[in-house]
Amino acid sequence: MTELPPGAERALWLVTGDVFSFDNQLGFAFVRPEHLMPLTPEEAPETLDALMLD
């Protein structure tokens, strides 16, 4: 079980599926919300633009 410190400002999202966590655990990872991509790019075009490479 993963526990956040009592002073944590935000919760983590549990992401499942075809993912690898930083310690190479297959199938799930805990991710902060700011690192999640929207399901459709139209919901956050500025995020998509920031991630696109020229």
Secondary structure, DSSP 4 states (H G I P E B T S, - for coil): -----TT-SSPPEEEEEEEE-TT--EEEEEE-GGGPPPSSGGG-HHHHHHH---
